[in-house]
Amino acid sequence: MDLLFYLALVPSLGSAAQWLAHRTNLPSILLLLLFGVGLGQFINPDDFLAELTGGDATAGPKLLFPLVSLSVGIIMFEGGLSLRLEELRESGSAALRLVTIGAAVTMAGVTIAAHQILDFPWRMSLLLGAILVVTGPTVIGPLLRHVRPSRRVASALKWEGIVIDPIGAVLAVLVFEQAFLHGDDPSLRIALGMLAWTSLVGVVLGVLSGWLMTLVLRKFWLPDMLHGVAALSFALLMYAISDQLAHESGLITVTVMGIWLINQKQVDVEHVVELKENLRTLLIGCLFVLLGSRVDINNVIEIGWPGLLFLGVLILVVRPLSVYLSLIGSPLNYREQTFIAGLAPRGIVAAAVSSIFALELQRNAVEGDVASADQLVTVTFLVIVGTVAVYGMLASPLAKFLQLADENNHGVLIAGADAWVREFAGELQANQVHVMLVDTNYNKISQAKMDGLSGVCMNILNEHAREELNLAGIGRMMAMTPNDEVNTLSLRECRTLFDRSRLYQLTFSLKNSHGRRGLTKNLLGRELFGEGMTFSAIAAMHQAGATFKSTKLTDAFTYDDFMERYGEDTVLLCVIKDDNSLSINTVGDPLRPVSGQTVLALVHSVPVPPDHAVMQS
């Protein structure tokens, strides 16, 4: 196969796997690994690169692992950019316990299980224990967005998932140095000194990098178009410098740099964050397909029942034990601790670190360790696939069983709380659709609360205010204020909270929907309710006596019968299915209700003539 075609095939497979995961609600990393295994049946990257370099069997690892290391550095940098210190108010102590006490218990449990079940030598078991201390922020993040548990549980899991990765990598380095390279004369003093030096280098360079990048942005020494690229390049440079000073300290450096940048208040770095998010998605797809293709599925099968037993012990014994022991006396209640104990998938860092150390072991292992070194990547791959599959399938049911998340995410966040908007929200709520209203007008929100609705008086454009919203059970947003600019900006600011297909907007008037007075179409959300339906038009109909009505359709009373009864001027707004899922009528995708669904429509009591001024404005 041509190298050019192979380089194009890997990211294409990664994108396809993530798209399929989105369509099927399966964990994306599980499908990425399966796609990688499938590719490996035809093309093994090590064999492929060896052939391209004239038979050099070491060409694959020599070329791949530096690229993998830098890619993991980018992923950790992006992870640091998602860690806000405000979240530690509720979950700081829990997260600290999980990455210290919990990590120690996990390492001990995995070490014992690997020795007793897989028959690994003790020092190989200890190395595997250090590697599997890590969890998988690239898996946990999507799961948390899907499940939407309580805020402090989600915060604790997110901080643990990102912070534990560099800790696990450093632990693996210490074990390798002491157990393998200095196995005849291990020294606790030297190990502690290495740990202190690695941590110091990582933290100091991370803070210095964050401060320098902030200074550059604040002084406007870079044009806007270079902000994202420069931040990425600088992070990679500092990662490499840090690793030269202390092995694996680069992961600490880029994580601390990301935390510094996102928490400083001097400059806005949201555009930098957006670039890293897109790049992370591409890198995760490529890395998992690539690393998955290096695994021989026959080796996984050869592990047999001991491998499955080892996986079961990790999930059912080691993780719960580490969580419950580390969180004794923490603010988290038993239900929250149980959910955390039921979520610890491994991800890209475990795969990358195990691959790197397997190569080092093959170069340095003494007789008796080579066979176990060959199994290191295979066991890690089995753990990644197994934990992603198990936790991916059980996370949502477990959260519902523990009453930490709503049964669905069909709820709606509505920006705006005018009189007709409140009535519309009340009708949704009467049909078991969770609704939250957000508006800066205290009187409107007060009236909404008196009507029995959930409302928050805040500016939806305020980043810190948005972070305080409890979005459990809410999966879409409708911007329906009387200000088009506010609607558009609120949708843009909430793109990280909801998928773009679930962002909706109501234009204030027809004059604002086209021409130079209007907004660029690609800045708008999905246009609500149908052609000609604007905020002004609906407000006028409501003032003229139009009401919001819900009707359950049957075989005997169809949608055509409904329209015939209430007139052609009736405006279909949305449809509620039997499972309380909501489908919203839009200009680009009009609904056609069927039997068994409940239609919510605006029904005229006094028709508003088409030539009425408000219908033309």
C-alpha positions in Angstrom: 0.0 0.0 0.0 1.2 3.5 -0.8 2.2 5.6 2.3 0.1 8.5 1.1 -3.0 6.4 1.0 -2.2 4.9 4.4 -1.8 8.4 6.0 -5.2 9.4 4.5 -6.9 6.2 5.5 -6.1 6.4 9.3 -7.8 9.8 10.0 -10.7 8.8 7.7 -11.3 5.6 9.7 -11.0 7.6 12.9 -13.7 10.1 11.7 -15.9 7.3 10.5 -15.7 5.5 13.8 -16.6 8.6 15.8 -19.5 9.4 13.5 -20.8 5.9 13.9 -20.4 6.2 17.7 -22.5 9.4 17.6 -25.2 7.7 15.6 -25.3 4.5 17.7 -24.7 6.1 21.2 -21.7 3.7 21.7 -18.5 4.8 23.3 -16.4 6.3 20.5 -13.1 4.8 21.7 -14.5 1.3 21.6 -15.3 1.7 18.0 -12.0 3.4 17.3 -10.2 0.4 18.7 -12.3 -2.0 16.8 -11.6 -0.1 13.6 -7.9 -0.2 14.4 -8.0 -4.0 15.0 -9.7 -4.4 11.7 -7.1 -2.3 9.9 -4.4 -4.3 11.7 -5.6 -7.5 10.1 -4.6 -6.1 6.7 -1.8 -3.6 7.6 0.3 -3.7 10.7 2.0 -0.3 11.0 5.3 -1.7 12.3 5.5 -4.2 9.4 4.4 -1.5 6.9 7.1 1.0 8.1 9.7 -1.7 8.2 9.0 -2.5 4.6 9.2 1.1 3.6 12.6 1.5 5.3 14.2 -1.5 3.7 13.5 -4.1 6.4 14.4 -2.2 9.6 12.2 -3.9 12.2 12.7 -1.0 14.7 11.5 1.7 12.2 7.9 1.5 13.3 8.5 2.1 17.0 11.2 4.7 16.3 8.8 6.8 14.1 5.5 6.1 15.9 6.3 6.6 19.5 7.6 10.2 19.4 4.5 11.1 17.4 2.3 9.3 19.9 4.0 11.1 22.8 3.5 14.5 21.2 -0.1 13.7 20.4 -0.7 12.7 24.0 0.9 15.9 25.1 -1.6 17.9 23.0 -4.5 15.9 24.4 -3.3 16.6 28.0 -2.9 20.3 27.1 -6.5 20.4 25.9 -7.5 18.5 29.0 -5.9 21.1 31.2 -7.8 23.8 29.3 -11.0 22.3 30.6 -10.1 22.4 34.3 -11.6 25.4 36.0 -10.6 26.0 39.6 -14.1 27.1 40.5 -15.2 23.5 40.2 -12.9 22.5 43.1 -15.2 24.3 45.5 -17.5 21.3 45.6 -15.2 18.5 44.5 -11.7 19.6 45.3 -11.1 17.3 48.3 -12.7 14.3 46.6 -10.5 14.8 43.5 -7.4 15.1 45.6 -8.2 11.9 47.5 -8.9 10.0 44.3 -5.5 10.9 42.7 -3.5 10.2 45.8 -5.1 7.5 48.1 -7.2 6.1 45.3 -4.2 5.9 43.0 -2.1 4.1 45.6 -4.9 1.5 46.3 -5.4 1.0 42.5 -1.7 0.5 41.9 -1.5 -2.1 44.7 -4.7 -3.9 43.7 -3.7 -4.1 40.0 -0.2 -5.3 41.0 -1.5 -8.2 43.1 -4.2 -9.1 40.6 -1.6 -9.2 37.7 0.7 -11.4 39.7 -1.9 -13.8 41.0 -4.2 -14.1 38.0 -1.9 -13.4 35.0 1.2 -15.0 36.5 3.2 -11.9 35.8 6.6 -11.5 37.6 6.3 -9.1 40.5 8.2 -6.2 38.9 6.2 -6.6 35.7 3.0 -6.6 37.7 4.1 -3.4 39.5 4.7 -1.7 36.1 1.3 -2.7 34.9 -0.2 -1.4 38.1 1.5 2.0 37.6 0.2 2.2 34.0 -3.4 1.2 34.9 -3.6 3.8 37.6 -4.7 6.2 34.8 -8.3 6.5 33.8 -9.5 7.9 30.5 -10.6 11.6 30.3 -11.2 11.1 26.5 -13.8 8.5 27.4 -15.1 10.0 30.7 -15.8 13.4 29.1 -18.3 12.1 26.5 -19.9 9.8 29.0 -20.4 12.7 31.5 -21.9 14.8 28.7 -24.3 12.0 27.9 -25.2 11.0 31.4 -25.2 14.5 33.0 -24.8 13.4 36.6 -24.8 15.9 39.5 -22.3 18.7 39.2 -19.9 17.8 41.9 -19.7 14.1 40.8 -19.0 15.2 37.2 -16.3 17.7 38.4 -14.6 15.1 40.6 -14.5 12.6 37.8 -13.2 15.1 35.3 -10.4 16.4 37.5 -9.4 12.8 38.5 -9.4 11.7 34.8 -7.1 14.5 33.7 -4.8 14.9 36.7 -4.2 11.1 37.2 -2.8 10.7 33.7 0.5 12.4 34.2 0.7 10.9 37.7 0.4 7.4 36.2 3.0 8.1 33.6 5.4 9.4 36.2 4.8 6.3 38.4 5.5 4.0 35.4 8.8 5.8 34.8 9.8 5.4 38.5 8.9 1.7 38.5 10.7 1.1 35.3 13.9 2.9 36.5 14.0 1.2 39.8 12.6 -2.3 39.1 14.2 -2.9 35.7 17.2 -0.6 35.1 18.3 -0.7 38.7 16.7 -3.9 39.7 19.8 -5.3 41.5 20.0 -2.2 43.8 16.7 -0.4 44.0 16.7 2.7 46.2 13.7 4.4 47.7 15.7 7.5 48.3 16.6 7.8 44.6 13.0 7.0 43.6 11.6 9.8 45.8 14.2 12.1 44.5 13.2 11.3 40.9 9.6 11.9 41.8 10.3 15.2 43.4 12.5 16.4 40.5 10.0 15.3 37.9 7.1 17.0 39.7 9.1 20.2 40.2 10.2 20.4 36.6 6.7 19.7 35.3 5.0 22.3 37.6 7.6 25.0 37.3 7.8 24.8 33.5 4.0 24.5 33.3 3.4 27.7 35.3 6.2 29.5 33.4 4.7 28.5 30.1 1.2 29.6 31.1 2.5 32.9 32.3 4.6 33.6 29.2 1.7 32.7 26.9 -0.6 34.9 28.8 1.9 37.8 28.6 2.2 37.3 24.8 -1.5 37.4 24.3 -2.1 40.3 26.7 0.6 42.5 25.1 -0.8 41.8 21.6 2.5 40.5 20.4 0.8 38.0 18.2 -1.9 38.6 15.6 -5.2 36.8 16.4 -4.7 34.3 13.6 -1.6 32.9 15.3 -3.0 32.6 18.8 -4.1 29.0 18.6 -1.2 27.8 16.5 1.4 29.6 18.7 -0.1 28.2 21.9 0.0 24.7 20.5 3.5 25.1 19.2 4.7 26.5 22.5 3.0 23.8 24.5 4.7 21.1 22.3 8.1 22.9 22.7 7.8 23.0 26.5 6.6 19.4 26.5 9.8 18.4 24.7 12.1 20.6 26.9 10.5 19.3 30.1 10.9 15.7 29.0 14.6 16.3 28.3 15.0 17.5 31.9 12.9 14.8 33.5 11.4 11.8 31.7 7.5 12.1 31.4 7.4 15.4 33.2 6.2 16.9 29.9 2.7 15.6 30.6 2.7 17.6 33.9 4.0 20.7 32.1 1.3 20.8 29.4 -1.5 20.0 31.9 -0.4 22.8 34.3 0.0 25.2 31.3 -3.5 24.5 30.2 -4.9 25.0 33.7 -3.0 28.3 34.1 -4.3 29.6 30.7 -8.0 28.8 31.3 -8.1 30.1 34.8 -6.2 33.4 34.3 -8.5 36.5 34.0 -6.4 38.8 31.9 -7.1 37.6 28.4 -9.8 35.5 26.6 -8.6 32.1 25.4 -11.8 30.6 24.2 -10.6 30.7 20.6 -7.5 28.8 21.6 -9.7 26.2 23.4 -11.8 25.7 20.4 -8.8 24.9 18.2 -7.5 22.4 20.7 -10.9 20.6 20.9 -11.0 20.1 17.2 -7.4 18.9 17.1 -8.0 16.6 20.0 -10.8 14.9 18.2 -8.7 14.3 15.2 -5.7 13.0 17.2 -7.8 10.7 19.3 -9.3 9.1 16.2 -5.8 8.6 14.6 -4.1 7.4 17.7 -6.6 4.8 18.7 -6.9 3.4 15.2 -3.1 3.4 14.9 -2.4 1.8 18.3 -5.3 -0.6 17.8 -3.8 -1.8 14.5 -0.6 -2.7 16.3 -2.3 -5.3 18.5 -2.5 -8.9 17.4 -6.0 -10.1 18.2 -4.7 -13.7 18.5 -2.6 -12.6 21.5 -5.7 -11.2 23.2 -7.5 -14.5 22.6 -4.6 -16.4 24.0 -4.9 -14.7 27.4 -8.2 -16.5 27.7 -10.2 -16.7 31.0 -7.4 -15.3 33.2 -7.6 -12.0 31.2 -11.4 -11.8 31.7 -11.0 -12.6 35.4 -8.3 -9.9 35.7 -10.7 -7.4 34.0 -13.5 -8.4 36.3 -11.3 -7.9 39.4 -10.3 -4.4 38.2 -14.0 -3.4 37.7 -15.7 -5.1 40.6 -13.0 -5.1 43.3 -10.1 -2.7 42.7 -12.0 0.4 41.5 -14.7 0.2 44.2 -12.1 -0.5 46.9 -10.0 2.5 45.8 -12.9 4.8 45.7 -14.6 3.9 49.0 -11.3 3.9 50.9 -10.1 7.2 49.5 -13.5 9.0 50.0 -14.1 8.0 53.6 -15.2 11.2 55.3 -15.5 13.2 52.0 -18.5 15.4 51.3 -19.7 13.0 48.7 -22.6 10.7 49.8 -22.8 7.0 49.3 -24.7 7.2 46.0 -22.2 9.6 44.5 -19.3 7.5 45.7 -20.9 4.4 44.1 -21.3 6.2 40.8 -17.6 7.2 40.8 -16.7 3.6 41.7 -18.6 2.5 38.6 -16.7 4.7 36.2 -13.0 4.2 35.5 -12.5 3.5 31.8 -8.9 3.5 30.5 -7.9 5.5 27.5 -5.2 6.9 25.2 -2.6 7.5 27.9 -2.7 3.9 29.1 -2.4 2.7 25.5 0.5 5.0 24.7 2.5 4.5 27.9 2.1 0.7 27.8 3.3 0.7 24.1 6.4 2.8 25.0 7.4 0.8 28.0 6.9 -2.5 26.2 9.5 -1.4 23.6 11.8 -0.3 26.4 11.3 -3.6 28.1 12.1 -5.5 25.0 15.4 -3.6 24.7 16.4 -3.9 28.4 14.5 -6.9 29.8 16.5 -9.8 31.2 15.6 -13.4 30.5 12.2 -14.3 31.9 10.7 -10.8 31.4 10.6 -10.8 27.6 7.4 -12.9 27.4 5.6 -10.7 29.9 6.8 -7.6 28.1 5.2 -8.9 24.9 1.9 -9.3 26.9 2.0 -5.8 28.5 0.4 -4.0 25.5 -2.0 -6.9 25.0 -3.3 -6.8 28.5 -3.6 -3.0 28.5 -5.5 -3.2 25.2 -7.9 -5.8 26.8 -8.4 -3.5 29.8 -9.1 -0.5 27.6 -11.6 -2.3 25.4 -13.2 -4.1 28.4 -13.5 -1.0 30.6 -14.8 1.2 27.8 -17.4 -1.4 26.9 -18.6 -2.1 30.4 -18.6 1.4 31.7 -20.0 2.8 28.5 -23.0 0.6 28.7 -23.5 0.8 32.5 -22.8 4.4 33.2 -26.2 5.8 32.2 -28.3 3.0 33.9 -26.2 3.3 37.0 -26.7 7.1 37.2 -30.4 6.6 36.8 -30.6 3.9 39.4 -28.7 6.0 41.9 -30.9 9.0 41.0 -27.9 11.1 40.0 -29.2 12.0 36.6 -32.6 12.5 34.9 -34.1 9.7 32.9 -33.6 11.5 29.7 -32.0 14.6 28.2 -35.1 15.8 26.4 -35.4 19.0 28.4 -35.0 22.5 27.0 -33.1 25.5 28.1 -35.0 28.6 26.9 -33.3 32.0 26.7 -36.1 34.5 27.2 -39.1 34.6 29.6 -41.7 36.9 27.9 -45.4 36.2 28.6 -46.0 33.9 25.6 -42.6 32.2 26.2 -43.7 31.4 29.7 -47.0 30.0 28.5 -45.2 27.9 25.9 -42.8 26.6 28.6 -45.7 25.8 30.9 -47.4 23.7 28.1 -44.1 21.8 27.6 -43.8 21.1 31.3 -47.4 19.9 31.5 -46.3 17.3 29.0 -43.5 16.1 31.2 -40.7 18.0 29.3 -38.3 19.6 31.7 -37.9 23.3 31.0 -35.5 25.9 32.4 -36.0 29.6 31.6 -33.1 32.1 31.6 -33.6 35.9 31.5 -31.9 39.0 32.8 -35.3 40.5 33.8 -36.0 39.7 37.4 -39.8 40.3 37.1 -40.2 37.9 34.2 -38.3 35.2 36.0 -40.2 35.8 39.2 -43.5 35.4 37.3 -42.2 32.2 35.7 -41.4 30.8 39.2 -44.9 31.8 40.4 -46.2 29.8 37.4 -44.4 26.8 38.6 -41.6 26.9 36.1 -37.8 26.6 36.7 -36.2 29.9 36.0 -32.8 31.6 36.6 -32.2 35.3 36.5 -28.8 35.6 34.8 -27.1 36.8 31.6 -26.8 33.7 29.4 -23.7 35.4 27.8 -21.9 35.4 31.2 -19.4 32.5 31.1 -19.2 32.1 34.9 -23.0 32.3 35.3 -23.4 29.6 32.6 -21.1 27.3 34.6 -23.6 27.4 37.5 -26.5 26.2 35.5 -27.8 22.7 36.5 -28.3 21.2 33.0 -29.2 17.7 34.3 -31.9 16.3 31.9 -31.5 19.2 29.4 -30.3 18.4 25.9 -31.2 21.4 23.7 -31.5 25.2 23.8 -34.0 27.6 22.3 -33.1 31.3 22.0 -36.3 33.3 22.1 -35.5 36.7 23.5 -36.8 39.8 21.6 -33.2 40.6 20.6 -31.7 38.8 17.6 -28.1 39.7 18.6 -28.6 38.2 22.1 -30.1 35.1 20.6 -27.3 34.6 18.2 -24.5 35.2 20.8 -26.2 33.0 23.3 -26.2 30.1 20.9 -22.6 30.7 20.0 -21.6 30.7 23.7 -23.5 27.5 24.4 -22.1 25.5 21.5 -19.9 23.6 24.0 -22.9 22.6 26.1 -25.2 21.3 23.3 -24.7 19.8 19.8 -25.2 22.3 17.0 -28.2 20.3 15.8 -29.9 21.1 19.1 -29.5 24.8 19.0 -32.7 26.7 17.9 -33.4 30.4 17.4 -36.5 32.5 16.8 -36.0 35.6 14.7 -37.5 38.8 16.1 -39.1 40.0 12.8 -39.0 39.4 9.1 -37.0 42.5 8.5 -34.2 41.0 10.7 -34.1 37.7 8.8 -32.7 39.0 5.6 -30.8 41.9 4.0 -28.2 44.1 5.6 -30.3 44.7 8.7 -30.3 41.0 9.4 -27.7 38.6 10.7 -25.6 36.3 8.6 -27.4 33.0 8.2 -24.5 30.9 9.2 -24.5 32.6 12.6 -28.1 31.6 13.3 -29.4 28.5 15.1 -32.0 26.3 13.4 -35.0 28.6 12.6 -38.0 27.8 14.8 -41.6 27.0 14.0 -41.9 27.6 10.2 -41.8 30.3 7.5 -42.9 33.7 8.7 -43.0 32.7 12.3 -41.2 35.4 14.3 -41.1 36.6 17.9 -43.2 39.6 16.9 -45.8 37.5 15.0 -46.2 35.0 17.9 -46.4 37.8 20.5 -49.1 39.5 18.4 -51.1 36.3 18.1 -50.8 35.6 21.8 -52.1 39.1 22.6 -55.0 38.6 20.2 -56.0 35.6 22.2 -54.1 32.7 20.6 -53.3 29.9 23.1 -50.9 27.0 23.2 -52.7 23.6 23.0 -51.5 20.0 23.3 -53.4 17.2 21.6 -52.7 13.5 21.4 -53.2 12.1 17.9 -54.8 8.8 17.3 -55.8 6.7 14.4 -59.3 8.2 14.8 -58.1 11.7 15.2 -55.2 12.4 12.8 -53.1 15.5 12.3 -55.3 16.4 9.3 -58.3 16.2 11.6 -56.5 18.5 14.1 -55.7 21.1 11.4 -59.3 20.9 10.1 -60.7 21.6 13.5 -58.4 24.5 14.5 -57.9 26.0 11.1 -55.0 26.4 8.6 -53.6 29.3 10.6 -52.7 27.0 13.4 -48.9 27.0 14.0 -47.3 23.6 14.7 -44.5 24.2 17.3 -43.3 20.7 18.4 -44.2 17.1 18.8 -43.9 15.0 21.9 -43.5 11.2 21.5 -44.6 8.5 23.9 -41.2 8.4 25.6 -41.4 12.2 26.3 -38.8 12.9 23.7 -39.2 16.2 22.0 -39.1 17.0 18.3 -39.1 20.8 17.4 -40.6 22.1 14.2 -38.1 24.2 12.2 -38.0 25.9 8.8 -35.4 23.6 7.4 -37.0 20.4 8.8 -40.7 20.7 9.2 -42.5 18.0 11.2 -45.3 15.7 10.0 -47.0 14.3 13.2 -48.3 10.8 13.3 -50.7 8.8 15.4 -49.5 8.3 19.0 -47.7 11.6 19.2 -48.8 14.7 21.0 -48.7 17.9 19.0 -48.1 21.3 20.7 -49.5 24.1 18.5 -50.4 27.8 18.7 -54.2 27.9 18.1 -55.9 31.1 17.1 -59.0 32.3 18.8 -59.1 35.4 16.6 -57.2 34.9 13.4 -54.5 37.5 12.6 -54.9 38.6 9.0 -51.9 37.9 6.8 -51.7 41.5 5.8 -51.6 42.6 9.4 -48.6 45.0 10.1 -47.0 42.6 12.6 -47.0 39.7 10.1 -45.1 41.9 7.6 -42.6 43.4 10.1 
